[in-house]
């Protein structure tokens, strides 16, 4: 018995296109998640400020 090596191994499949497509989808999802979290934080801050302004009585006269 002897070990016989193939002279020319078969080429491996090229997954570059699949990698780039999935990487693009993952980057889009990550940026969308950051945008959504940022939007929720800003909406919370703006609504808190609006709530504080609504409760202030500007018509009160100083005596």
For each residue, the residues with C-beta under 8 A, 3 or more apart:
1:
2:
3:
4:
5:
6: 9
7:
8:
9: 6
10:
11:
12:
13:
14: 17
15: 18 19
16: 19 20
17: 14 20 21
18: 15 21 22
19: 15 16 22 23
20: 16 17 23 24
21: 17 18 24 25
22: 18 19 25 26
23: 19 20 26 27
24: 20 21 27 28
25: 21 22 28 29
26: 22 23 29 30
27: 23 24 30 31
28: 24 25 31 32
29: 25 26 32 33
30: 26 27 33 34
31: 27 28 34 35
32: 28 29 35 36
33: 29 30 36 37
34: 30 31 37 38
35: 31 32 38 39
36: 32 33 39 40
37: 33 34 40 41
38: 34 35 41 42
39: 35 36 42 43
40: 36 37 43 44
41: 37 38 44 45
42: 38 39 45 46
43: 39 40 46 47
44: 40 41 47 48
45: 41 42 48 49
46: 42 43 49 50
47: 43 44 50 51
48: 44 45 51 52
49: 45 46 52 53
50: 46 47 53 54
51: 47 48 54 55
52: 48 49 55 56
53: 49 50 56
54: 50 51
55: 51 52
56: 52 53
57: 60
58:
59:
60: 57
61:
62:
63:
